[in-house]
Amino acid sequence: MRSHWVHVEHDFAAPVGRVFAQLAEHEDLGAVLGARIDRLNDGDTERNGVGSRRRLRIGPLPAFEETITAFVPDELIDYRITKGTPLRDHVGEMRFSALPDGGTHLDYRIRVATPVPGLALAVKAVLTQGIGKGLADLDARLAATG
């Protein structure tokens, strides 16, 4: 089983704190991923921190769950799928850094692997396109709300 990586980078005009807050909030992340997201439980010490779980539904696909595994405010969010998908060893990592102009650089990576031939490549393509569009839309919304 071969792993494939989705890698999307985006520079936002908004500061790190605003971008991080939007992407850390499970329900707000749904607009970026094109998914319906339901919070299952809060994190161990922070609402969206380590241990928090969410259920995602993307189109007609079966729901699956993700659990936050690392959380450093304004810097890092790591998660992994923990239930309900044919994907294996699926992990996501969002790294945030401040830009010199006061904006935010996001480096977003997702590892996708599955024993079903060709499925990981198809998922990679869909995620890369969808996340790129979702991040651009989020950037525009943040700019519009100043």
C-alpha positions as CSV (number, residue, x, y, z in Angstrom):
1,M,0.0,0.0,0.0
2,R,1.6,3.3,-1.2
3,S,1.0,6.6,0.6
4,H,0.3,9.8,-1.3
5,W,0.6,13.3,0.1
6,V,-1.8,16.2,-0.5
7,H,0.2,19.4,-0.1
8,V,-1.5,22.8,-0.3
9,E,0.0,26.1,0.7
10,H,-1.9,29.3,1.0
11,D,-1.0,32.9,2.0
12,F,-3.8,34.7,3.8
13,A,-4.0,38.5,4.2
14,A,-5.4,38.0,7.7
15,P,-3.2,37.5,10.8
16,V,-2.3,34.1,12.2
17,G,-4.7,34.4,15.1
18,R,-7.7,34.8,12.9
19,V,-6.8,32.1,10.4
20,F,-5.9,29.6,13.1
21,A,-9.1,30.3,14.9
22,Q,-11.2,29.6,11.8
23,L,-9.4,26.4,10.9
24,A,-9.2,25.1,14.4
25,E,-12.9,25.4,15.0
26,H,-14.4,22.1,13.8
27,E,-17.6,23.5,12.5
28,D,-15.9,26.3,10.5
29,L,-13.5,23.8,8.9
30,G,-16.5,22.3,7.1
31,A,-16.7,25.2,4.6
32,V,-13.1,24.7,3.7
33,L,-13.3,21.0,3.2
34,G,-16.8,21.0,1.6
35,A,-18.0,18.7,4.4
36,R,-20.6,18.6,7.1
37,I,-18.8,18.5,10.4
38,D,-20.3,17.6,13.7
39,R,-18.3,18.0,16.9
40,L,-18.3,14.7,18.9
41,N,-16.3,16.0,21.9
42,D,-14.0,18.8,23.1
43,G,-10.3,18.3,23.7
44,D,-8.6,17.3,26.9
45,T,-7.6,20.9,27.9
46,E,-8.9,23.1,25.0
47,R,-12.2,23.0,23.0
48,N,-10.5,22.2,19.7
49,G,-7.3,20.8,21.2
50,V,-5.7,17.3,21.6
51,G,-8.4,14.7,22.0
52,S,-11.2,16.6,20.4
53,R,-13.1,14.6,17.8
54,R,-15.3,15.4,14.8
55,R,-17.4,13.5,12.4
56,L,-17.2,14.4,8.7
57,R,-19.7,13.8,5.9
58,I,-18.5,14.6,2.4
59,G,-21.3,14.2,-0.2
60,P,-22.8,10.7,-0.4
61,L,-19.7,9.0,1.2
62,P,-20.0,7.3,4.6
63,A,-19.2,9.5,7.6
64,F,-15.8,9.2,9.3
65,E,-14.2,10.5,12.4
66,E,-11.0,12.5,13.0
67,T,-9.2,13.1,16.3
68,I,-6.8,16.0,17.0
69,T,-3.4,14.6,18.0
70,A,-1.3,17.8,18.3
71,F,-2.5,21.4,18.9
72,V,-0.2,24.4,19.4
73,P,-2.3,27.7,19.2
74,D,-1.4,29.8,16.2
75,E,1.2,27.2,15.1
76,L,0.1,23.7,14.5
77,I,-2.9,21.3,14.3
78,D,-2.4,17.6,13.6
79,Y,-5.2,15.1,13.3
80,R,-5.8,11.5,12.1
81,I,-8.8,9.6,10.9
82,T,-9.7,7.3,13.8
83,K,-12.9,5.6,12.5
84,G,-15.0,4.8,9.5
85,T,-13.0,4.9,6.3
86,P,-11.1,2.6,3.9
87,L,-8.2,5.1,4.1
88,R,-5.3,3.9,6.2
89,D,-2.7,5.9,8.1
90,H,-4.5,9.1,7.1
91,V,-3.0,12.1,9.0
92,G,-3.3,15.8,8.4
93,E,-1.0,18.6,9.5
94,M,-1.6,22.3,9.4
95,R,1.3,24.6,10.1
96,F,0.8,28.3,10.5
97,S,3.4,31.0,10.3
98,A,3.3,34.8,10.2
99,L,4.2,36.7,7.0
100,P,6.2,39.9,7.1
101,D,3.2,41.9,6.0
102,G,1.1,40.7,8.9
103,G,-0.6,37.9,7.0
104,T,-0.5,34.1,7.5
105,H,1.2,31.3,5.6
106,L,-0.5,27.9,5.9
107,D,1.3,24.7,5.0
108,Y,-1.3,21.9,4.9
109,R,-0.3,18.3,4.3
110,I,-2.5,15.2,4.3
111,R,-1.2,11.6,4.0
112,V,-3.6,9.3,2.1
113,A,-3.2,5.6,1.7
114,T,-5.7,2.8,1.0
115,P,-5.5,-0.9,0.0
116,V,-8.0,-0.2,-2.8
117,P,-6.0,0.3,-6.0
118,G,-6.2,3.9,-7.4
119,L,-8.4,5.2,-4.6
120,A,-5.7,7.1,-2.8
121,L,-4.7,9.0,-6.0
122,A,-8.3,9.9,-6.7
123,V,-8.8,11.1,-3.1
124,K,-5.5,13.1,-3.4
125,A,-6.7,14.9,-6.5
126,V,-10.2,15.7,-5.1
127,L,-8.7,17.0,-1.8
128,T,-6.0,19.1,-3.4
129,Q,-8.5,20.9,-5.6
130,G,-11.2,21.2,-3.0
131,I,-8.9,22.4,-0.2
132,G,-7.2,24.9,-2.5
133,K,-10.6,26.4,-3.4
134,G,-11.9,26.3,0.2
135,L,-8.8,28.2,1.5
136,A,-9.1,30.8,-1.2
137,D,-12.8,31.3,-0.3
138,L,-11.9,31.5,3.4
139,D,-9.2,34.1,2.6
140,A,-11.9,36.2,0.8
141,R,-14.3,35.9,3.7
142,L,-11.7,36.9,6.2
143,A,-10.7,39.9,4.1
144,A,-14.4,41.0,3.7
145,T,-14.9,41.0,7.4
146,G,-11.7,42.9,8.1
